Amino acid sequence: MQEASIISHYFPQLTKKQIDQFAQLGTLYKEWNDKINVVSRKDIENIYINHVLHSLGIAKLITFNPGADVLDVGTGGGFPGVPLAILFPETRFHLVDSIGKKITVVREVSAALGLTNVKAEQIRAEQIRNKYDFIVSRAVTRMKEFYGWVNTKTKPNSTHSFDNGILYLKGGDLDEEMNELKKPYSVTNLSDFFKEEFFETKRVVYMPL
């Protein structure tokens, strides 16, 4: 399995507690993945680059404020929400997925890490009534459909360097997909920050709501 030290390489400001939490992540996900398959078997060996560091790509774009509320839609086993919750311990994260066994993994991993800023819930995005500063996700569906799920779920007042909205981790050619929506957006290439080959086609799409 890859070493957790790659996280400290790209995020050198981590506290000892955060370094320890990231170090535990690999083992925890390997153990849970043997019981409930939330990451592909082959991918579990690459968890620090393909899942943890990929999730933290959002943090190269924005620093979440203490007390902010972030919704992670279609979190699966906890990505990008769990790595972001470690990085921003004073930000509240609501991780949701429609599949109960995946939420079980999120709860158990969060508890093992002592993450008090994570709430994991089995619920569909359309059913959520709360309001958030940002909605994050890792390519759960086409952006047009995703926008339909979440476009009413942001708080009216923005307190970050970006207006409240969507931060979406996505790969490949985005032009056709984004043009379906005809909404303003910006794209940040993660290869600008991470040198690994995995990130050559990976991007963060930001869309204000």
N, C-alpha and C positions, 0 to 999 in steps of 0.2 A: 504493500500500500504506500501511496505517496506520503511524504512527510508534511506535518502541519507547519513546519518552519517557513514554508512558502508564503503563508499568510502574514507572518511577521516581516518577511522581506518586503512585501508590498504595503503593509500597514505597520510601520516601525513604532508608532506611538502607543501600541497596545500595552495595557497594564499586565502585571503577572497573572492576575485572575483571568483576564481575557485570553492570554496565551495558554493557560491551563485548560480553559473551556474549549478552545479550538483544538487543542491536543486530544481532548476526550472525544470529540465529535466523530472522528474516524472509526474508533473502536465501537462506540455506541451504535452508529449506523450499520456497521458490519454485523453486530450481534442481532439487531432488530431486523435487518434485511434477511437474515437466515430464517426468521419466523414469518415475517410479512414482507413481501417483495415490493419495496417502494423505490428502489434504484435498480437498474438492470445489473445482473450478476457481474458482467464484465466491467461495468462502470464503477462498481463499488471500489475497485482498486485505484480508480482515478478520482476519488471523491473530492479531494482537496482542490484540484484544478477545475474539474467539470461541474462541480456543484457548489462547493463552499466559496471559492474565489469568484466563480461566475456570479453567484448571488451578491457578493460584495462589490461587483462592478457598479451597482447603483450608488454605492458610497463614494465612488470616484466622481460622481456627478453632483451629489447633494449630501449635506450633513443634516441629519434630522435633529430637530430641537428637543431638549428635555420637555416632557409633557405632551409632545405631539402624538397623534394617533395615526397609525399606519395599518391598512388592511391588505392582507396577502390572500389573493383569490386563487383557488386551485392549488393550494400549497403542496399537495402531495405529502411527502414525508417531512416537509418543513422548509422548502426552498422557494423563494429567497429569505423567508421570514426568520428562521432560526439563526443563521449567520448574522443577519442584520440586527437581531435582538441582542446578540452578544456584543456587537460593535457599538450599539447605541443603548446602553442599559437603562437610560432614563426616558426612553421613548416607549410608548405602549404599542404592542403589536397584536393584531387580531388575525389569526391564521385560520382560514376556512377551506373546507373541501367537502364534496358531497359523499365521499367514501369514508365510512366510519373507521375502518381498520387503519387507514392512513393517519387519521386524526389521533388514533391511539398511539401511534409511533411518535407523533409530534408531542403529545402530552408526556409520554414516558421519557423521551430525550430531553425535553425542557426541564422536567423535574430532576432528572439525573444531573443536569448542568446547573441547577439552582436558578433558573431563569424565572424571575417573578414578574417580568414585563411581557409575558406571552400568554395569550388566551387562545386556546385551540377549540374549534367548534365544527361539528358536522352540520353544515347548512349550505344551501345553494346561494350564490351571490345575489340573485334576484330577491331573496327573502330578507336580506339584511336591511335594517331600518336606521342604523347608526350613521353618523357622519364622520369623515376622516380628513386629515390633511392630505394624505397621499394614498393611492391604491397601487400596489406593486404586484407583479406576477411574472412567471416564466412561460411565455408562449403557450398558454392553455388553449387558445383558439385564435381565429382571425380577429384582427383588431376591431373590425366593424361590429362583430357579435359581442366582443368584450366590452366595447364602449356602451352598447345597449344595456349590459348588465349593471354597469357601475356609474354611469354619467350623472346620476342624481345623488351620489353618496359622498360628495366632498363638502367640507365646511365652507361657509360663505367668505370667511376672512382668512387671508393668507398671511403667514408669519415667517416664511422661509425666503431664501433668495429666489426661489421659483414660486410661481402661483400654484395653488393646490391643483392636483391633477393625477395623471397616470404615469407611472414609471415602469416600462414593460421591457423585459429582457427578450430579445428576439434575434434570430439569425437569418442569413440568406438575403434574397432580394426583397426589399420592402416596398418598392415604389408602387407596384400594382395594388398591393393590399392596402396601403395607406391612402391611396387615391380613391378607394371605394368610399371613404368617409368624408372626404372634402373638408377636413378640419385642420387647423394649424398644428404643427408638430415639429420636433427637432430630433435628430439622430446623433448619437455619440458612439464612435467606434471604440470598443474595448481594447482593440489592438494598440490604441494610443497609450494605454496604461500597462497592459500585461503582454509580455513578450512571447508567451507560449503559443504554439501553433493553433491550439484549440480556439483561441480568441480571434483568429484572422477574419472570421465572418460573423462574429458576435457583436451585438449592438444593444444600446439602451435607447428606447424610444420614449421621449417625454411629450405628453399631450396635456396642456392645461384644460381644466374643466370649469 
